[in-house]
Amino acid sequence: MATRILLVDDDENILQGYHRVLRNLFPLDVALGGAQALQALENHGPYAVLVADMRMPGMTGLELLAEANLRFPETTRIMLTGNADQKTAMDAVNQGHVFRFLTKPCPAEELTLAIRAGLRQHQLVAAERELLEQTLTGAITVLSELLASVDPVLFTQSQVVREHSARLARMLGCEEVWAVEMAALLAPIGRIALPTKALQAAGNRAVVDALLAAVPEVGARLLEPIPRLEGVARIIRYQAKGYDGSGTPDDGIQGEEIPLGSRILKVLWDFSALGQPRRNPAVALEELRMRPKPYDPKVLAALEELLAFAPRAPIVHECRLRDLLAGMTLASDILMEDGGLVLPTGLRLGPGHLELLASLVSLVGLCEPVSVLLPDGDG
């Protein structure tokens, strides 16, 4: 959680005065004017509290706080001004969404109290966001485990795509890594609304392709009504959209207009589809490079960099079903005694999977032992 404070003024003497008074109380940075402040926010943030003077040449304090509200909404914003008229205060609240409005000259004690209150406000906002994200993540994880029963292989792929998508999102400077992860995990959710038997029985390939092409839109519509998942829904809607504007939806959007999370999923799902039959990541990546138009070149480059760092070889361990734990990854299929697939290789076990296995053991015979992967050094 951020704790640093950023003070912004166009008068260097005032900044130095603030710095001398406050440097022993808070982790503190200063910026001379709005442009320098935005650079600090981008390069050294996130900041817990931003304190800005109202009247500055170039970018005013109001413009700075309004921009910070758009790009860094969790940063608490405080304005200092020598012009304490009602219009200035209203603009600060309505456009900059300021937490405190202080008049100059401001006594050090008053500024200190305002910053401390701003820190508490930032902590409350950050804690609420973290709680909501953890709650949603837990609910979505349980949902994905339940959906795995619909198509275990597909949802196993979504777990792998989720891990890679989070790494790529961080490498590419994405601000909403969590949203990208959740979109990756729920990307196939539109499949549950499709008639599975009709898909299996359809002899017309064009009909099947049309049904599958609707999966992103169906998934997006299922998630849009859920609070805080609007961004996730948008990523899912555009997951099959090519960087060149090809694919669905056919709405003219292309290139950087497509959400970054969608561009990441487009690369990873196609990479996963190519990698399944070839079992060779380098060959799959080269095939993507041979047809570059649908893919964001930055995402392809990041994937190549990611694949260059090969993970340590895992240790395969055999165990009984009763000894399986959440977090283990299957190194072999879990099968019924008649050969029916229960859970596929590559699936990371969660509590829902363990409940499923416990129920099935009492109903049908399951093959034992099963192989799981342990990270190097855990054996």
Secondary structure as UniProt FT lines:
FT   STRAND          5..9
FT   HELIX           12..22
FT   TURN            23..25
FT   STRAND          28..32
FT   HELIX           34..44
FT   STRAND          49..53
FT   HELIX           61..71
FT   TURN            73..74
FT   STRAND          76..81
FT   HELIX           86..96
FT   STRAND          100..103
FT   HELIX           108..147
FT   TURN            148..150
FT   HELIX           152..171
FT   TURN            172..173
FT   HELIX           177..186
FT   HELIX           187..193
FT   HELIX           196..201
FT   HELIX           205..213
FT   HELIX           215..223
FT   TURN            224..225
FT   TURN            227..228
FT   HELIX           230..237
FT   TURN            238..240
FT   TURN            243..244
FT   HELIX           255..257
FT   HELIX           260..278
FT   HELIX           281..290
FT   TURN            293..294
FT   HELIX           297..308
FT   STRAND          315..319
FT   HELIX           321..323
FT   TURN            326..327
FT   STRAND          329..330
FT   STRAND          334..336
FT   TURN            337..338
FT   STRAND          341..343
FT   TURN            345..346
FT   HELIX           351..361
FT   TURN            362..363
FT   STRAND          370..374
FT   TURN            376..377
//
